[in-house]
Amino acid sequence: MKSTEIAALYGSVLGAADVAEDDDFFEIGGSSFSALTLIAQLNTAAGSVVLRMRDVIRARTPRALAYIMETRLEGAEPSGGPR
Amino acid sequence: MAEQTSEVFIPPHRLAGSRTASPRNAQTRMIAAVNPPTPAGPGSHIRIVSPGMPTLMHVPERGERAEAALRGLGFEVSYGRHAFGFSADGLAAGTPEEQAADIMEAFADASVDAILVSDAGGGSLKLLPLLDPAVIQANPKPFVGFCDTVFLHQYLADLGVASYSGCSLMFHLGNVPAPFPETTEYLARALSGVGPLVCGPVGDRAEPVASWHIPEIEGAPRVRDHASGWHWLRPGTGTGPLVGGELSLLPELVRRFGIRFDSALLWWDVTEEQAAPVDELFDALARETDLSLLAGMVVGANPRVTPEEWVRQVGAAFERHVPEAGYPVLVNADICHMTPSWTLPYAETAVLDSERGLILPRTAVDR
């Protein structure tokens, strides 16, 4: 997913408008609960478990998450997916 | 025969059970004791299912540590097809249909000897209409759950199928570097079916892993910095089927199943996230069902307050809502949201005795 698409998803999950690619999920109103929803929607879009909670804790912006997703989907970084 | 509603899960053979004249308890039935389940031990096959939150998907390394602990006890371990799943809103480990399907497959699979939940957290009530009671009754096996799975435990008890409450893969067995020995000891002792199961104080306790999504917290060894120690609010002896769960869930349990706790040993605790005063929670339950005729009460320790303060709060709530009760009451017991903790049979006959503790004979009863 592109970072702009992830930013739009941030806005959808949080009910926020004009989310930028470098906005911090938790600084614009995100919580651990809303992060669960965000990750579920990102993984559904990716078609596999690409992200986990720890990723949103550490990489909080759409731009950072887009990079992680792209890297993992290319197989450069193992996702440790479900067995 | 009374009319069934879709909101109440009362097996037909229970509708003719004993009644009470108390307005609060009208059209309710007493808890019936269940027999101990088939023993499970080294060599037995445990199937992991996820009827609650998707923590297994988010923290698979915690699941691997827990699986190693189970294998260390001699169990074989497998996973339900959706055990690592997640729902569209991210709050559950799959759709209710997926979660229920995993439970049904575990019961139907003759190679599975016991079922253990990966985690709880919510949603088990939605699974009940999706379960097949005939398949479960034809293939009874111990089901081990925690907290929100109380609805599954009561559902199974109504089918005459025994279960255990107080243990989950992620919460109890996934600690770094390993689960507390008392936790695994109580799990193994309970599953063995060997009686009597004598539950005593387990020692100092550690807080729950509430921030499991933060690797630095989840991956750190738990610190046992909450003092242990029981307190008998009221002494005495009581015998009855042992049932219970998280206090805020119990009113819903009473309503959904049309039960009352007369002559039962009722245990309850509160979660680390429970901000409501205990008096308010206790009041909600007391309004739903008469608590004056219990055989006894066991109250788990509270992660949010000291044992002394918890005794004070529970004592005040008890005196306000059931001052007339004459049964034994134990506070700061080791069935709680801290670890180490007990794994307790659900609805099996137990004895609560202020001289001897909590004892489960593990003997069969006539149903």
Chai-1 contact restraints between the chains, C-beta under 6 A:
chainA,res_idxA,chainB,res_idxB,connection_type,confidence,min_distance_angstrom,max_distance_angstrom,comment,restraint_id
A,S32,B,H213,contact,1.0,0.0,6.0,A-B,restraint_1
A,L36,B,G90,contact,1.0,0.0,6.0,A-B,restraint_2
A,L36,B,L91,contact,1.0,0.0,6.0,A-B,restraint_3
A,T37,B,D89,contact,1.0,0.0,6.0,A-B,restraint_4
A,T37,B,G90,contact,1.0,0.0,6.0,A-B,restraint_5
A,I39,B,G90,contact,1.0,0.0,6.0,A-B,restraint_6
A,A40,B,F86,contact,1.0,0.0,6.0,A-B,restraint_7
A,A40,B,A88,contact,1.0,0.0,6.0,A-B,restraint_8
A,A40,B,G90,contact,1.0,0.0,6.0,A-B,restraint_9
A,R52,B,H58,contact,1.0,0.0,6.0,A-B,restraint_10
A,M53,B,H58,contact,1.0,0.0,6.0,A-B,restraint_11
A,M53,B,H213,contact,1.0,0.0,6.0,A-B,restraint_12
A,R54,B,P215,contact,1.0,0.0,6.0,A-B,restraint_13
A,I57,B,I214,contact,1.0,0.0,6.0,A-B,restraint_14
A,G80,B,P60,contact,1.0,0.0,6.0,A-B,restraint_15
A,P82,B,F84,contact,1.0,0.0,6.0,A-B,restraint_16
